[in-house]
Amino acid sequence: MTIRNEYGHTAVVYGDKVYIWGGRNDRASCSTLFCFDTVWHCWTAPKTTGNIPPGRDGHTACMWKNYMFIFGGYEEDSDAYARSVYSLDLDKMHWSYIHTTVIVQLQEIYPLGEEATQHLYIAKKMYIFGGYNSVIEQHFNDMYEFNPETHVWKKLNCLGKNPCERRRQACVAVGDRIFFFWRNQFYQLFFVLIISPQQSSKLVNIQSEDMDDKLIDHSDMYVLDFQPSLKTLCIIAVRMFKQDETVLPHNLKLDIMNMYTPNKITINRPNNSAG
């Protein structure tokens, strides 16, 4: 079978198969499930039943047991960024809509409908970070935890310096740590001009056209440690309370330098590049 060209889809691995769902091409979004058999090197489109989610792109997907969970993304049918969670039983090929709740009701802690987030599974929980919502023109750097057994969302307040708001970054879970790397956000220029009232409306149009697609690429890396060692906590305390580092052994100085020295490879993205 022929797989159409598309982007903004997700891929998960279950057994010896790779499952691809969602995405879009230049004409429309897709809600068809595709399967690639890594043994026979062939593509199929398994038939699915249940509450099939609308086609979308820029969503995120993660495996838990025999279930593929999806969240977020841009739904073309509703012309909105989804806040819904669906799961697909890959043994039965049956979709289910997940009714989620929050751990506290004092504030809004559902992840805002967004795209280009990252979805990871670690220690029996799922985590999403970052993303972008073009309706309100805002990037995010929030971290949310989702329990696939209880269907409960929880917003995390992580210690340390958070990554700046961004989307389409790369994330990978290694043991009890998550590594965040790269990707982009909008950057804004602020300036003052003395103009006449007749010129003000034209300026607004010029600014919106020129600034919508301006992105900056980051090459920084962050590590979120779910079970930091005593050594890591001590290094954080040394920097937090500005202790004298000159008396420390050479190997600890190297550890501190490796933990806190930022990358400096930041590139301004051309206006005509894809975001």
N, C-alpha and C positions, 0 to 999 in steps of 0.2 A: 504494500500500500504506500501511497505518497503522503508524506507529512508536509503540511503547508508551512511556508516561512512565517515566523512570528517572533515576537519579543514580549517581555514582561510576563512570561510563564514561570512556573515553578517545577522542580524535579525532586523526587524523593526515591530512595532505594528501599525495596522490600524483597527479601530473599535474593534471587538472582535476576530480578527485574527492576527496571527504572520506569517510574510513572511520571508522566508530564501532564500538567493540567493548566488550563487558563491561557492567558496571553492574548495577543492580537496581532493582526497585520495592519496594513494601511486602510483596510476597508471595514473591518469589524472585529469584535472580540470573540473569544472562543470558550465554550463550556464542555468541550469533548475531552474525554480522558484517553491518552495515548500510552501505550506500554512498549518498552523496548526490552526484548529478551537478550540478556548478555551471553547466553549459551549458544542460541541459534542465530543471533544477530539479525533479528527480524522485528518489524513493527506490527502492532495490532491496535485496534481501538475497542477495548472491552465494553460491552453493554452494561450500563449502570442503571439502577433503580432508586426509588426513594425521592427525597426532597433535593433535587439537583440544584446547586447554586447557580445563579445567573452568571453569564460569562463576564470575565474581568481581567484586568492586567495590573501588574505592580503589586499583587498580593504577596503573601508569604505562606509557606507550607512547612510542615514538620511531621515526622513519624512518631507515633506512640503505640507500642505493641503492634497490632495489625491495622491500626487506623492512621489515615492521613488527615491531619487537621489543616484547614486553611483559614486565614484571617485577612481582613482588610482588602485593599486594592480598589481600583476604579471600576464601578459597574456601569457599563454603557447603557443598559436598559433604563436604569433609574437616574442616570447622569449624576451620580453621587459617589462619594467615597464610603466604602462599606465599613461598618463596625460589627458585622456579623461573623460568627464562627460556624463552620461546617466540618463534619467529619465523614470520611469515606472508609467503610469496612472493606479492606482489600481482599479479604477472604470471600465475602459475599457480594462484593461490588454494589453495596447499598449506601446511599447518601443519607445523612441525618443533619437536621438543623439543631444547633446546640443552644439551648436557653442558658445564658450565663448570668451570674450575679456578681456582686462586689462584696469584699470582706467588711467594709464599713460603709455606712450610708450618709456620713457627715459631709462628704464632698464628692464631686464627680471624679471617679478614678477609672472609668472605662477608657480604654485607648480611643482617642478621637479618630474618626474615619480617615485613613491615610493610605499612601502607597509607598513602595520601596522601603519597607521596614525589613528587619531581619528577625527570623524566628528560629530559636534553638531549643533543643531538648537536653536537659541536664538534671540529674538527681530527681527524676520522676516529675519534673515540672517543665513547663515551656516558657520561654522568655522572648519578648520582642523589644527591639530598641530602634529609636529614630524613626525616620519617615518624613513624608511631605504631604501637605494638603493644599492643592492649588486654589481651592475655593476661598480660603482665608490667607493664601500665599504665606504659609508658615512651615518652616522645618521644625523638627522635634529632636530632643535628646532624652526623652523619658524612657524609663525602663519599667516594663510590666511583667508580672509573673502570672501564668495561667495554669491552674491545676486541672488536668484532663480527667481526673476521677470525680472531682466535686463541681467542675465547671465554674470555678470562682476566679475572678480577676483580683489582682493585688498590685498596687503601684509600689515600687521599691524606692526607698531613699538610700542610695548607695553612698558610702563614705568616700572621701577623696575627691579629686577633681574630675568632674564629668567631661566626656567629649563634648565638643560644641555641637549645635544642631546640625543634622546632616541626613542624607538619604543615600541609598544604593551602596552603602559601605559593605565590606566583607567581614563576616564574623564566623568564628569557628570555636567549638567547644573542645578543650583538651583537658581531660580529667575534671578537676573542680574549678577550672578557669575558663573564661571566655576572652578571646582575643578579638579586638575591634581594629580594623585597619581601613584607611583610605576613604575616599569618595567625597561628595561635593555638597555645597550649600550656595545659596545666593549671597552675593556681597553687595553692599549698598554704598553709594557715594553721597556725601552730604555737602552742599555748597549753598551759598547765598547769592541771589541775583536781584538787582533792582530793575523791575519791569513795570510796564504799564498794565492796567486792567485788561486791555484788549489782547495783550500778549500772554496773559496767564493761562487761558484755556488751551492755547497752542502748546505751551510749555508742559502742561500736564500730559497731553497726548504724546509728546516727544519723550518724556521721561518714562512713561509706561512701556512704550515700544522699545526703548533702548535698554531698559533695565530688567525686563522680564526674564531674558535668557542669559543674563550674566551670572556665571557660576565660578566658584573657586574650588579647585581640587586640593584635598588634604592628603598628605602622605604620613600622617601621624599614626601611632599605634597606642592603644590603651588595653589594659588587662584588668578584667573584673574577676577577682579571686573570691570564691564562695567559702573557702576554708583557708584563710591566710595563716601562714606559719608564725610562730613567735618572732622569728627573725624579721619577717616582712613587717609585722606590726611595730617592732622596735625601730626599724628604719623610718617608717612613717612618722613615729613619735619624735625621732631626732629632727626631722625636717619641720614637723608641725610646731615644735617648741624651740626651734632654732638653736639646737645644742651645738657645741664645738665639735666639728667633724675631724679636726686635725689630729686628735688623739686616738682616732680609731685605727685599727689594723688596715693594712693596704688592701686586703681582699674585701673588707667591708666598704671601703671607699669606692672600690670598683663596682660593688653591688649597688651602692647609692647612685653612682654616676649612670649606670645602665638603667636604673629605674626612673630617673628624673631627667635625663638629657633628652630633649625633644628632637624630632626629625625636622629638617629645614628645607625639605624639597616640596615647596608649595608652588603650584602653577596656576596662573590665571587662564581660564578656559576661553577659547575664542567664541565669539557670538554665534557662529553658525554651527557649533558642535552640538551633538545630542546630549540631553541632560538626563 
